Amino acid sequence: MIDDLTLRQLQTESAKALVVMGATNNNISRFNKQAHHNSQNWYRAVIEWYIEEYGDLPSQIGPGKEVKLVMDV
């Protein structure tokens, strides 16, 4: 599922997930360890966290579905 997303979709889904999690340094530092200077892997790690918590992509289920990004307005 995640591997089929475009770069823009990865960015958008991870942004919604970060809003839900409360993107503090402490919260997001764990993804830095998983991605090792690769932004696409970082986005994937954030989305994987969200899927583990809520069961699907942020745009599809849970509190992420209600998040409106600036590009959506």
PDB file of N, H, CA, C and O in Angstrom:
ATOM      1  N   MET A   1       0.830  -1.180   0.000  1.00  0.00           N
ATOM      2  CA  MET A   1       0.000   0.000   0.000  1.00  0.00           C
ATOM      3  C   MET A   1       0.880   1.252   0.000  1.00  0.00           C
ATOM      4  O   MET A   1       0.725   2.113  -0.865  1.00  0.00           O
ATOM      5  N   ILE A   2       1.779   1.358   0.937  1.00  0.00           N
ATOM      6  H   ILE A   2       1.905   0.658   1.640  1.00  0.00           H
ATOM      7  CA  ILE A   2       2.634   2.548   1.035  1.00  0.00           C
ATOM      8  C   ILE A   2       3.572   2.634  -0.163  1.00  0.00           C
ATOM      9  O   ILE A   2       3.855   3.728  -0.651  1.00  0.00           O
ATOM     10  N   ASP A   3       4.050   1.501  -0.636  1.00  0.00           N
ATOM     11  H   ASP A   3       3.819   0.612  -0.239  1.00  0.00           H
ATOM     12  CA  ASP A   3       4.991   1.498  -1.752  1.00  0.00           C
ATOM     13  C   ASP A   3       4.367   1.991  -3.049  1.00  0.00           C
ATOM     14  O   ASP A   3       5.089   2.359  -3.975  1.00  0.00           O
ATOM     15  N   ASP A   4       3.044   2.007  -3.135  1.00  0.00           N
ATOM     16  H   ASP A   4       2.457   1.708  -2.383  1.00  0.00           H
ATOM     17  CA  ASP A   4       2.356   2.464  -4.340  1.00  0.00           C
ATOM     18  C   ASP A   4       2.099   3.970  -4.346  1.00  0.00           C
ATOM     19  O   ASP A   4       1.629   4.510  -5.348  1.00  0.00           O
ATOM     20  N   LEU A   5       2.401   4.652  -3.243  1.00  0.00           N
ATOM     21  H   LEU A   5       2.783   4.213  -2.429  1.00  0.00           H
ATOM     22  CA  LEU A   5       2.140   6.082  -3.151  1.00  0.00           C
ATOM     23  C   LEU A   5       3.211   6.881  -3.883  1.00  0.00           C
ATOM     24  O   LEU A   5       4.388   6.523  -3.874  1.00  0.00           O
ATOM     25  N   THR A   6       2.782   7.965  -4.515  1.00  0.00           N
ATOM     26  H   THR A   6       1.825   8.256  -4.522  1.00  0.00           H
ATOM     27  CA  THR A   6       3.743   8.886  -5.136  1.00  0.00           C
ATOM     28  C   THR A   6       4.448   9.677  -4.029  1.00  0.00           C
ATOM     29  O   THR A   6       4.049   9.631  -2.865  1.00  0.00           O
ATOM     30  N   LEU A   7       5.484  10.389  -4.408  1.00  0.00           N
ATOM     31  H   LEU A   7       5.808  10.427  -5.354  1.00  0.00           H
ATOM     32  CA  LEU A   7       6.193  11.213  -3.427  1.00  0.00           C
ATOM     33  C   LEU A   7       5.242  12.226  -2.801  1.00  0.00           C
ATOM     34  O   LEU A   7       5.256  12.410  -1.584  1.00  0.00           O
ATOM     35  N   ARG A   8       4.427  12.878  -3.602  1.00  0.00           N
ATOM     36  H   ARG A   8       4.416  12.728  -4.590  1.00  0.00           H
ATOM     37  CA  ARG A   8       3.494  13.879  -3.067  1.00  0.00           C
ATOM     38  C   ARG A   8       2.490  13.240  -2.113  1.00  0.00           C
ATOM     39  O   ARG A   8       2.153  13.831  -1.087  1.00  0.00           O
ATOM     40  N   GLN A   9       2.014  12.052  -2.433  1.00  0.00           N
ATOM     41  H   GLN A   9       2.288  11.572  -3.267  1.00  0.00           H
ATOM     42  CA  GLN A   9       1.092  11.352  -1.545  1.00  0.00           C
ATOM     43  C   GLN A   9       1.782  10.967  -0.235  1.00  0.00           C
ATOM     44  O   GLN A   9       1.176  11.049   0.833  1.00  0.00           O
ATOM     45  N   LEU A  10       3.044  10.549  -0.313  1.00  0.00           N
ATOM     46  H   LEU A  10       3.537  10.482  -1.181  1.00  0.00           H
ATOM     47  CA  LEU A  10       3.800  10.248   0.901  1.00  0.00           C
ATOM     48  C   LEU A  10       3.892  11.481   1.787  1.00  0.00           C
ATOM     49  O   LEU A  10       3.694  11.401   3.000  1.00  0.00           O
ATOM     50  N   GLN A  11       4.192  12.615   1.177  1.00  0.00           N
ATOM     51  H   GLN A  11       4.353  12.680   0.192  1.00  0.00           H
ATOM     52  CA  GLN A  11       4.311  13.862   1.930  1.00  0.00           C
ATOM     53  C   GLN A  11       2.977  14.252   2.572  1.00  0.00           C
ATOM     54  O   GLN A  11       2.930  14.641   3.739  1.00  0.00           O
ATOM     55  N   THR A  12       1.913  14.145   1.811  1.00  0.00           N
ATOM     56  H   THR A  12       1.951  13.828   0.863  1.00  0.00           H
ATOM     57  CA  THR A  12       0.589  14.533   2.310  1.00  0.00           C
ATOM     58  C   THR A  12       0.117  13.618   3.427  1.00  0.00           C
ATOM     59  O   THR A  12      -0.363  14.092   4.457  1.00  0.00           O
ATOM     60  N   GLU A  13       0.249  12.326   3.235  1.00  0.00           N
ATOM     61  H   GLU A  13       0.639  11.941   2.398  1.00  0.00           H
ATOM     62  CA  GLU A  13      -0.189  11.366   4.258  1.00  0.00           C
ATOM     63  C   GLU A  13       0.630  11.523   5.534  1.00  0.00           C
ATOM     64  O   GLU A  13       0.086  11.480   6.637  1.00  0.00           O
ATOM     65  N   SER A  14       1.941  11.706   5.379  1.00  0.00           N
ATOM     66  H   SER A  14       2.383  11.741   4.483  1.00  0.00           H
ATOM     67  CA  SER A  14       2.775  11.854   6.580  1.00  0.00           C
ATOM     68  C   SER A  14       2.471  13.165   7.302  1.00  0.00           C
ATOM     69  O   SER A  14       2.522  13.217   8.530  1.00  0.00           O
ATOM     70  N   ALA A  15       2.159  14.215   6.560  1.00  0.00           N
ATOM     71  H   ALA A  15       2.117  14.172   5.561  1.00  0.00           H
ATOM     72  CA  ALA A  15       1.802  15.491   7.190  1.00  0.00           C
ATOM     73  C   ALA A  15       0.553  15.331   8.049  1.00  0.00           C
ATOM     74  O   ALA A  15       0.504  15.835   9.171  1.00  0.00           O
ATOM     75  N   LYS A  16      -0.447  14.641   7.538  1.00  0.00           N
ATOM     76  H   LYS A  16      -0.408  14.231   6.627  1.00  0.00           H
ATOM     77  CA  LYS A  16      -1.671  14.406   8.306  1.00  0.00           C
ATOM     78  C   LYS A  16      -1.369  13.582   9.554  1.00  0.00           C
ATOM     79  O   LYS A  16      -1.894  13.867  10.630  1.00  0.00           O
ATOM     80  N   ALA A  17      -0.529  12.567   9.415  1.00  0.00           N
ATOM     81  H   ALA A  17      -0.102  12.335   8.541  1.00  0.00           H
ATOM     82  CA  ALA A  17      -0.165  11.726  10.557  1.00  0.00           C
ATOM     83  C   ALA A  17       0.583  12.533  11.616  1.00  0.00           C
ATOM     84  O   ALA A  17       0.360  12.345  12.812  1.00  0.00           O
ATOM     85  N   LEU A  18       1.458  13.422  11.187  1.00  0.00           N
ATOM     86  H   LEU A  18       1.639  13.575  10.215  1.00  0.00           H
ATOM     87  CA  LEU A  18       2.226  14.238  12.129  1.00  0.00           C
ATOM     88  C   LEU A  18       1.340  15.195  12.907  1.00  0.00           C
ATOM     89  O   LEU A  18       1.587  15.449  14.086  1.00  0.00           O
ATOM     90  N   VAL A  19       0.322  15.725  12.267  1.00  0.00           N
ATOM     91  H   VAL A  19       0.121  15.519  11.310  1.00  0.00           H
ATOM     92  CA  VAL A  19      -0.619  16.595  12.975  1.00  0.00           C
ATOM     93  C   VAL A  19      -1.295  15.807  14.089  1.00  0.00           C
ATOM     94  O   VAL A  19      -1.453  16.304  15.204  1.00  0.00           O
ATOM     95  N   VAL A  20      -1.690  14.583  13.781  1.00  0.00           N
ATOM     96  H   VAL A  20      -1.561  14.179  12.875  1.00  0.00           H
ATOM     97  CA  VAL A  20      -2.381  13.739  14.760  1.00  0.00           C
ATOM     98  C   VAL A  20      -1.463  13.397  15.923  1.00  0.00           C
ATOM     99  O   VAL A  20      -1.878  13.453  17.081  1.00  0.00           O
ATOM    100  N   MET A  21      -0.227  13.045  15.625  1.00  0.00           N
ATOM    101  H   MET A  21       0.110  12.999  14.685  1.00  0.00           H
ATOM    102  CA  MET A  21       0.688  12.605  16.685  1.00  0.00           C
ATOM    103  C   MET A  21       1.185  13.763  17.541  1.00  0.00           C
ATOM    104  O   MET A  21       1.623  13.546  18.671  1.00  0.00           O
ATOM    105  N   GLY A  22       1.125  14.977  17.030  1.00  0.00           N
ATOM    106  H   GLY A  22       0.769  15.153  16.112  1.00  0.00           H
ATOM    107  CA  GLY A  22       1.710  16.107  17.750  1.00  0.00           C
ATOM    108  C   GLY A  22       3.204  16.092  17.507  1.00  0.00           C
ATOM    109  O   GLY A  22       3.952  15.532  18.308  1.00  0.00           O
ATOM    110  N   ALA A  23       3.646  16.686  16.439  1.00  0.00           N
ATOM    111  H   ALA A  23       3.038  17.141  15.789  1.00  0.00           H
ATOM    112  CA  ALA A  23       5.022  16.569  15.961  1.00  0.00           C
ATOM    113  C   ALA A  23       6.004  17.365  16.814  1.00  0.00           C
ATOM    114  O   ALA A  23       6.413  18.468  16.450  1.00  0.00           O
ATOM    115  N   THR A  24       6.369  16.796  17.936  1.00  0.00           N
ATOM    116  H   THR A  24       6.037  15.900  18.232  1.00  0.00           H
ATOM    117  CA  THR A  24       7.412  17.375  18.782  1.00  0.00           C
ATOM    118  C   THR A  24       8.737  16.694  18.462  1.00  0.00           C
ATOM    119  O   THR A  24       8.760  15.642  17.822  1.00  0.00           O
ATOM    120  N   ASN A  25       9.826  17.286  18.902  1.00  0.00           N
ATOM    121  H   ASN A  25       9.807  18.140  19.422  1.00  0.00           H
ATOM    122  CA  ASN A  25      11.135  16.657  18.676  1.00  0.00           C
ATOM    123  C   ASN A  25      11.176  15.240  19.231  1.00  0.00           C
ATOM    124  O   ASN A  25      11.705  14.334  18.587  1.00  0.00           O
ATOM    125  N   ASN A  26      10.629  15.051  20.402  1.00  0.00           N
ATOM    126  H   ASN A  26      10.200  15.788  20.925  1.00  0.00           H
ATOM    127  CA  ASN A  26      10.636  13.724  21.007  1.00  0.00           C
ATOM    128  C   ASN A  26       9.826  12.726  20.200  1.00  0.00           C
ATOM    129  O   ASN A  26      10.229  11.572  20.053  1.00  0.00           O
ATOM    130  N   ASN A  27       8.689  13.159  19.677  1.00  0.00           N
ATOM    131  H   ASN A  27       8.362  14.096  19.796  1.00  0.00           H
ATOM    132  CA  ASN A  27       7.840  12.254  18.902  1.00  0.00           C
ATOM    133  C   ASN A  27       8.441  11.878  17.555  1.00  0.00           C
ATOM    134  O   ASN A  27       8.342  10.727  17.130  1.00  0.00           O
ATOM    135  N   ILE A  28       9.054  12.827  16.890  1.00  0.00           N
ATOM    136  H   ILE A  28       9.134  13.762  17.235  1.00  0.00           H
ATOM    137  CA  ILE A  28       9.530  12.534  15.539  1.00  0.00           C
ATOM    138  C   ILE A  28      10.957  11.995  15.485  1.00  0.00           C
ATOM    139  O   ILE A  28      11.377  11.499  14.439  1.00  0.00           O
ATOM    140  N   SER A  29      11.702  12.076  16.559  1.00  0.00           N
ATOM    141  H   SER A  29      11.361  12.479  17.409  1.00  0.00           H
ATOM    142  CA  SER A  29      13.094  11.608  16.542  1.00  0.00           C
ATOM    143  C   SER A  29      13.200  10.120  16.249  1.00  0.00           C
ATOM    144  O   SER A  29      14.191   9.680  15.667  1.00  0.00           O
ATOM    145  N   ARG A  30      12.211   9.345  16.635  1.00  0.00           N
ATOM    146  H   ARG A  30      11.406   9.703  17.108  1.00  0.00           H
ATOM    147  CA  ARG A  30      12.271   7.901  16.364  1.00  0.00           C
ATOM    148  C   ARG A  30      12.269   7.598  14.870  1.00  0.00           C
ATOM    149  O   ARG A  30      12.823   6.582  14.448  1.00  0.00           O
ATOM    150  N   PHE A  31      11.659   8.459  14.066  1.00  0.00           N
ATOM    151  H   PHE A  31      11.209   9.284  14.409  1.00  0.00           H
ATOM    152  CA  PHE A  31      11.618   8.232  12.624  1.00  0.00           C
ATOM    153  C   PHE A  31      12.965   8.553  11.987  1.00  0.00           C
ATOM    154  O   PHE A  31      13.321   7.973  10.961  1.00  0.00           O
ATOM    155  N   ASN A  32      13.705   9.463  12.582  1.00  0.00           N
ATOM    156  H   ASN A  32      13.415   9.934  13.416  1.00  0.00           H
ATOM    157  CA  ASN A  32      15.038   9.784  12.070  1.00  0.00           C
ATOM    158  C   ASN A  32      15.940   8.559  12.096  1.00  0.00           C
ATOM    159  O   ASN A  32      16.744   8.359  11.186  1.00  0.00           O
ATOM    160  N   LYS A  33      15.814   7.751  13.116  1.00  0.00           N
ATOM    161  H   LYS A  33      15.160   7.914  13.856  1.00  0.00           H
ATOM    162  CA  LYS A  33      16.625   6.540  13.232  1.00  0.00           C
ATOM    163  C   LYS A  33      16.260   5.524  12.158  1.00  0.00           C
ATOM    164  O   LYS A  33      17.126   4.792  11.679  1.00  0.00           O
ATOM    165  N   GLN A  34      15.001   5.473  11.779  1.00  0.00           N
ATOM    166  H   GLN A  34      14.298   6.068  12.168  1.00  0.00           H
ATOM    167  CA  GLN A  34      14.548   4.506  10.780  1.00  0.00           C
ATOM    168  C   GLN A  34      14.898   4.940   9.359  1.00  0.00           C
ATOM    169  O   GLN A  34      15.109   4.093   8.492  1.00  0.00           O
ATOM    170  N   ALA A  35      14.959   6.226   9.113  1.00  0.00           N
ATOM    171  H   ALA A  35      14.787   6.915   9.818  1.00  0.00           H
ATOM    172  CA  ALA A  35      15.109   6.721   7.744  1.00  0.00           C
ATOM    173  C   ALA A  35      16.552   6.987   7.344  1.00  0.00           C
ATOM    174  O   ALA A  35      16.876   6.899   6.160  1.00  0.00           O
ATOM    175  N   HIS A  36      17.409   7.301   8.266  1.00  0.00           N
ATOM    176  H   HIS A  36      17.145   7.372   9.228  1.00  0.00           H
ATOM    177  CA  HIS A  36      18.833   7.560   8.024  1.00  0.00           C
ATOM    178  C   HIS A  36      19.063   8.451   6.803  1.00  0.00           C
ATOM    179  O   HIS A  36      19.621   8.004   5.801  1.00  0.00           O
ATOM    180  N   HIS A  37      18.640   9.687   6.888  1.00  0.00           N
ATOM    181  H   HIS A  37      18.187  10.050   7.703  1.00  0.00           H
ATOM    182  CA  HIS A  37      18.865  10.717   5.870  1.00  0.00           C
ATOM    183  C   HIS A  37      18.186  10.422   4.529  1.00  0.00           C
ATOM    184  O   HIS A  37      18.683  10.831   3.479  1.00  0.00           O
ATOM    185  N   ASN A  38      17.067   9.722   4.561  1.00  0.00           N
ATOM    186  H   ASN A  38      16.663   9.390   5.414  1.00  0.00           H
ATOM    187  CA  ASN A  38      16.309   9.458   3.344  1.00  0.00           C
ATOM    188  C   ASN A  38      14.875   9.924   3.589  1.00  0.00           C
ATOM    189  O   ASN A  38      14.129   9.282   4.329  1.00  0.00           O
ATOM    190  N   SER A  39      14.498  11.018   2.981  1.00  0.00           N
ATOM    191  H   SER A  39      15.104  11.539   2.380  1.00  0.00           H
ATOM    192  CA  SER A  39      13.196  11.614   3.289  1.00  0.00           C
ATOM    193  C   SER A  39      12.028  10.707   2.926  1.00  0.00           C
ATOM    194  O   SER A  39      11.027  10.678   3.642  1.00  0.00           O
ATOM    195  N   GLN A  40      12.136   9.974   1.841  1.00  0.00           N
ATOM    196  H   GLN A  40      12.949   9.997   1.259  1.00  0.00           H
ATOM    197  CA  GLN A  40      11.025   9.095   1.473  1.00  0.00           C
ATOM    198  C   GLN A  40      10.843   7.968   2.483  1.00  0.00           C
ATOM    199  O   GLN A  40       9.713   7.589   2.791  1.00  0.00           O
ATOM    200  N   ASN A  41      11.929   7.438   2.992  1.00  0.00           N
ATOM    201  H   ASN A  41      12.847   7.746   2.742  1.00  0.00           H
ATOM    202  CA  ASN A  41      11.828   6.419   4.043  1.00  0.00           C
ATOM    203  C   ASN A  41      11.269   7.026   5.323  1.00  0.00           C
ATOM    204  O   ASN A  41      10.558   6.356   6.072  1.00  0.00           O
ATOM    205  N   TRP A  42      11.588   8.288   5.573  1.00  0.00           N
ATOM    206  H   TRP A  42      12.166   8.832   4.964  1.00  0.00           H
ATOM    207  CA  TRP A  42      11.064   8.979   6.756  1.00  0.00           C
ATOM    208  C   TRP A  42       9.554   9.110   6.644  1.00  0.00           C
ATOM    209  O   TRP A  42       8.831   8.815   7.597  1.00  0.00           O
ATOM    210  N   TYR A  43       9.073   9.548   5.489  1.00  0.00           N
ATOM    211  H   TYR A  43       9.660   9.788   4.715  1.00  0.00           H
ATOM    212  CA  TYR A  43       7.630   9.657   5.279  1.00  0.00           C
ATOM    213  C   TYR A  43       6.965   8.293   5.472  1.00  0.00           C
ATOM    214  O   TYR A  43       5.923   8.188   6.119  1.00  0.00           O
ATOM    215  N   ARG A  44       7.572   7.261   4.910  1.00  0.00           N
ATOM    216  H   ARG A  44       8.418   7.347   4.384  1.00  0.00           H
ATOM    217  CA  ARG A  44       7.012   5.908   5.041  1.00  0.00           C
ATOM    218  C   ARG A  44       6.945   5.475   6.504  1.00  0.00           C
ATOM    219  O   ARG A  44       5.955   4.879   6.928  1.00  0.00           O
ATOM    220  N   ALA A  45       7.981   5.766   7.271  1.00  0.00           N
ATOM    221  H   ALA A  45       8.786   6.250   6.926  1.00  0.00           H
ATOM    222  CA  ALA A  45       8.004   5.389   8.690  1.00  0.00           C
ATOM    223  C   ALA A  45       6.880   6.072   9.459  1.00  0.00           C
ATOM    224  O   ALA A  45       6.242   5.452  10.309  1.00  0.00           O
ATOM    225  N   VAL A  46       6.637   7.341   9.166  1.00  0.00           N
ATOM    226  H   VAL A  46       7.156   7.845   8.475  1.00  0.00           H
ATOM    227  CA  VAL A  46       5.553   8.078   9.821  1.00  0.00           C
ATOM    228  C   VAL A  46       4.206   7.453   9.465  1.00  0.00           C
ATOM    229  O   VAL A  46       3.362   7.248  10.337  1.00  0.00           O
ATOM    230  N   ILE A  47       4.013   7.157   8.199  1.00  0.00           N
ATOM    231  H   ILE A  47       4.700   7.324   7.491  1.00  0.00           H
ATOM    232  CA  ILE A  47       2.756   6.566   7.748  1.00  0.00           C
ATOM    233  C   ILE A  47       2.574   5.174   8.345  1.00  0.00           C
ATOM    234  O   ILE A  47       1.467   4.810   8.739  1.00  0.00           O
ATOM    235  N   GLU A  48       3.646   4.398   8.414  1.00  0.00           N
ATOM    236  H   GLU A  48       4.546   4.694   8.094  1.00  0.00           H
ATOM    237  CA  GLU A  48       3.559   3.060   9.026  1.00  0.00           C
ATOM    238  C   GLU A  48       3.144   3.165  10.485  1.00  0.00           C
ATOM    239  O   GLU A  48       2.352   2.350  10.957  1.00  0.00           O
ATOM    240  N   TRP A  49       3.664   4.159  11.212  1.00  0.00           N
ATOM    241  H   TRP A  49       4.308   4.821  10.828  1.00  0.00           H
ATOM    242  CA  TRP A  49       3.242   4.365  12.602  1.00  0.00           C
ATOM    243  C   TRP A  49       1.736   4.607  12.644  1.00  0.00           C
ATOM    244  O   TRP A  49       1.025   4.012  13.454  1.00  0.00           O
ATOM    245  N   TYR A  50       1.260   5.483  11.767  1.00  0.00           N
ATOM    246  H   TYR A  50       1.838   5.967  11.110  1.00  0.00           H
ATOM    247  CA  TYR A  50      -0.169   5.817  11.762  1.00  0.00           C
ATOM    248  C   TYR A  50      -1.007   4.574  11.451  1.00  0.00           C
ATOM    249  O   TYR A  50      -2.025   4.338  12.101  1.00  0.00           O
ATOM    250  N   ILE A  51      -0.598   3.803  10.492  1.00  0.00           N
ATOM    251  H   ILE A  51       0.230   3.995   9.964  1.00  0.00           H
ATOM    252  CA  ILE A  51      -1.344   2.596  10.130  1.00  0.00           C
ATOM    253  C   ILE A  51      -1.377   1.611  11.292  1.00  0.00           C
ATOM    254  O   ILE A  51      -2.401   0.970  11.530  1.00  0.00           O
ATOM    255  N   GLU A  52      -0.275   1.485  12.012  1.00  0.00           N
ATOM    256  H   GLU A  52       0.556   2.006  11.819  1.00  0.00           H
ATOM    257  CA  GLU A  52      -0.255   0.609  13.194  1.00  0.00           C
ATOM    258  C   GLU A  52      -1.226   1.101  14.262  1.00  0.00           C
ATOM    259  O   GLU A  52      -1.861   0.298  14.945  1.00  0.00           O
ATOM    260  N   GLU A  53      -1.339   2.416  14.406  1.00  0.00           N
ATOM    261  H   GLU A  53      -0.823   3.068  13.852  1.00  0.00           H
ATOM    262  CA  GLU A  53      -2.229   3.003  15.419  1.00  0.00           C
ATOM    263  C   GLU A  53      -3.700   2.957  15.021  1.00  0.00           C
ATOM    264  O   GLU A  53      -4.564   2.677  15.852  1.00  0.00           O
ATOM    265  N   TYR A  54      -3.985   3.235  13.742  1.00  0.00           N
ATOM    266  H   TYR A  54      -3.283   3.463  13.067  1.00  0.00           H
ATOM    267  CA  TYR A  54      -5.372   3.457  13.326  1.00  0.00           C
ATOM    268  C   TYR A  54      -5.883   2.490  12.255  1.00  0.00           C
ATOM    269  O   TYR A  54      -7.089   2.425  12.019  1.00  0.00           O
ATOM    270  N   GLY A  55      -5.000   1.748  11.610  1.00  0.00           N
ATOM    271  H   GLY A  55      -4.020   1.802  11.801  1.00  0.00           H
ATOM    272  CA  GLY A  55      -5.442   0.712  10.692  1.00  0.00           C
ATOM    273  C   GLY A  55      -5.452   1.027   9.214  1.00  0.00           C
ATOM    274  O   GLY A  55      -5.677   0.126   8.406  1.00  0.00           O
ATOM    275  N   ASP A  56      -5.218   2.270   8.824  1.00  0.00           N
ATOM    276  H   ASP A  56      -5.035   3.003   9.480  1.00  0.00           H
ATOM    277  CA  ASP A  56      -5.194   2.620   7.409  1.00  0.00           C
ATOM    278  C   ASP A  56      -4.511   3.978   7.244  1.00  0.00           C
ATOM    279  O   ASP A  56      -4.057   4.573   8.222  1.00  0.00           O
ATOM    280  N   LEU A  57      -4.444   4.449   6.037  1.00  0.00           N
ATOM    281  H   LEU A  57      -4.813   3.966   5.243  1.00  0.00           H
ATOM    282  CA  LEU A  57      -3.815   5.742   5.750  1.00  0.00           C
ATOM    283  C   LEU A  57      -4.545   6.877   6.468  1.00  0.00           C
ATOM    284  O   LEU A  57      -5.751   6.792   6.700  1.00  0.00           O
ATOM    285  N   PRO A  58      -3.819   7.936   6.818  1.00  0.00           N
ATOM    286  CA  PRO A  58      -4.444   9.069   7.495  1.00  0.00           C
ATOM    287  C   PRO A  58      -5.599   9.694   6.711  1.00  0.00           C
ATOM    288  O   PRO A  58      -6.541  10.207   7.314  1.00  0.00           O
ATOM    289  N   SER A  59      -5.543   9.661   5.410  1.00  0.00           N
ATOM    290  H   SER A  59      -4.777   9.245   4.920  1.00  0.00           H
ATOM    291  CA  SER A  59      -6.624  10.241   4.612  1.00  0.00           C
ATOM    292  C   SER A  59      -7.861   9.356   4.580  1.00  0.00           C
ATOM    293  O   SER A  59      -8.914   9.775   4.100  1.00  0.00           O
ATOM    294  N   GLN A  60      -7.740   8.135   5.088  1.00  0.00           N
ATOM    295  H   GLN A  60      -6.885   7.794   5.478  1.00  0.00           H
ATOM    296  CA  GLN A  60      -8.833   7.178   4.989  1.00  0.00           C
ATOM    297  C   GLN A  60      -9.570   6.902   6.298  1.00  0.00           C
ATOM    298  O   GLN A  60     -10.762   6.592   6.290  1.00  0.00           O
ATOM    299  N   ILE A  61      -8.864   7.014   7.416  1.00  0.00           N
ATOM    300  H   ILE A  61      -7.896   7.265   7.423  1.00  0.00           H
ATOM    301  CA  ILE A  61      -9.460   6.577   8.683  1.00  0.00           C
ATOM    302  C   ILE A  61      -8.887   7.364   9.861  1.00  0.00           C
ATOM    303  O   ILE A  61      -7.801   7.938   9.771  1.00  0.00           O
ATOM    304  N   GLY A  62      -9.610   7.382  10.933  1.00  0.00           N
ATOM    305  H   GLY A  62     -10.492   6.916  11.007  1.00  0.00           H
ATOM    306  CA  GLY A  62      -9.132   7.983  12.181  1.00  0.00           C
ATOM    307  C   GLY A  62      -9.075   9.498  12.129  1.00  0.00           C
ATOM    308  O   GLY A  62      -9.646  10.125  11.237  1.00  0.00           O
ATOM    309  N   PRO A  63      -8.381  10.075  13.092  1.00  0.00           N
ATOM    310  CA  PRO A  63      -8.333  11.535  13.193  1.00  0.00           C
ATOM    311  C   PRO A  63      -7.617  12.199  12.014  1.00  0.00           C
ATOM    312  O   PRO A  63      -7.869  13.370  11.729  1.00  0.00           O
ATOM    313  N   GLY A  64      -6.753  11.492  11.341  1.00  0.00           N
ATOM    314  H   GLY A  64      -6.549  10.541  11.573  1.00  0.00           H
ATOM    315  CA  GLY A  64      -6.059  12.055  10.187  1.00  0.00           C
ATOM    316  C   GLY A  64      -7.005  12.409   9.059  1.00  0.00           C
ATOM    317  O   GLY A  64      -6.734  13.316   8.273  1.00  0.00           O
ATOM    318  N   LYS A  65      -8.105  11.699   8.982  1.00  0.00           N
ATOM    319  H   LYS A  65      -8.325  10.963   9.621  1.00  0.00           H
ATOM    320  CA  LYS A  65      -9.089  11.954   7.928  1.00  0.00           C
ATOM    321  C   LYS A  65      -9.705  13.349   8.065  1.00  0.00           C
ATOM    322  O   LYS A  65     -10.144  13.941   7.079  1.00  0.00           O
ATOM    323  N   GLU A  66      -9.733  13.865   9.289  1.00  0.00           N
ATOM    324  H   GLU A  66      -9.376  13.384  10.090  1.00  0.00           H
ATOM    325  CA  GLU A  66     -10.320  15.178   9.538  1.00  0.00           C
ATOM    326  C   GLU A  66      -9.330  16.327   9.379  1.00  0.00           C
ATOM    327  O   GLU A  66      -9.731  17.491   9.381  1.00  0.00           O
ATOM    328  N   VAL A  67      -8.047  16.017   9.241  1.00  0.00           N
ATOM    329  H   VAL A  67      -7.721  15.072   9.240  1.00  0.00           H
ATOM    330  CA  VAL A  67      -7.016  17.058   9.131  1.00  0.00           C
ATOM    331  C   VAL A  67      -7.098  17.712   7.760  1.00  0.00           C
ATOM    332  O   VAL A  67      -7.083  17.032   6.734  1.00  0.00           O
ATOM    333  N   LYS A  68      -7.184  19.026   7.753  1.00  0.00           N
ATOM    334  H   LYS A  68      -7.197  19.578   8.587  1.00  0.00           H
ATOM    335  CA  LYS A  68      -7.179  19.807   6.508  1.00  0.00           C
ATOM    336  C   LYS A  68      -5.832  20.499   6.384  1.00  0.00           C
ATOM    337  O   LYS A  68      -5.442  21.273   7.258  1.00  0.00           O
ATOM    338  N   LEU A  69      -5.130  20.223   5.307  1.00  0.00           N
ATOM    339  H   LEU A  69      -5.447  19.594   4.597  1.00  0.00           H
ATOM    340  CA  LEU A  69      -3.865  20.866   5.048  1.00  0.00           C
ATOM    341  C   LEU A  69      -4.096  22.150   4.251  1.00  0.00           C
ATOM    342  O   LEU A  69      -5.153  22.320   3.643  1.00  0.00           O
ATOM    343  N   VAL A  70      -3.134  23.031   4.251  1.00  0.00           N
ATOM    344  H   VAL A  70      -2.276  22.893   4.745  1.00  0.00           H
ATOM    345  CA  VAL A  70      -3.258  24.298   3.542  1.00  0.00           C
ATOM    346  C   VAL A  70      -3.576  24.038   2.069  1.00  0.00           C
ATOM    347  O   VAL A  70      -4.377  24.756   1.470  1.00  0.00           O
ATOM    348  N   MET A  71      -2.962  23.034   1.497  1.00  0.00           N
ATOM    349  H   MET A  71      -2.311  22.451   1.984  1.00  0.00           H
ATOM    350  CA  MET A  71      -3.201  22.736   0.073  1.00  0.00           C
ATOM    351  C   MET A  71      -4.635  22.273  -0.187  1.00  0.00           C
ATOM    352  O   MET A  71      -5.098  22.312  -1.327  1.00  0.00           O
ATOM    353  N   ASP A  72      -5.345  21.834   0.859  1.00  0.00           N
ATOM    354  H   ASP A  72      -4.969  21.803   1.786  1.00  0.00           H
ATOM    355  CA  ASP A  72      -6.723  21.370   0.721  1.00  0.00           C
ATOM    356  C   ASP A  72      -7.739  22.507   0.752  1.00  0.00           C
ATOM    357  O   ASP A  72      -8.897  22.329   0.373  1.00  0.00           O
ATOM    358  N   VAL A  73      -7.296  23.667   1.203  1.00  0.00           N
ATOM    359  H   VAL A  73      -6.355  23.811   1.511  1.00  0.00           H
ATOM    360  CA  VAL A  73      -8.222  24.797   1.385  1.00  0.00           C
ATOM    361  C   VAL A  73      -8.374  25.582   0.107  1.00  0.00           C
ATOM    362  O   VAL A  73      -9.113  26.566   0.072  1.00  0.00           O
TER     363      VAL A  73
END
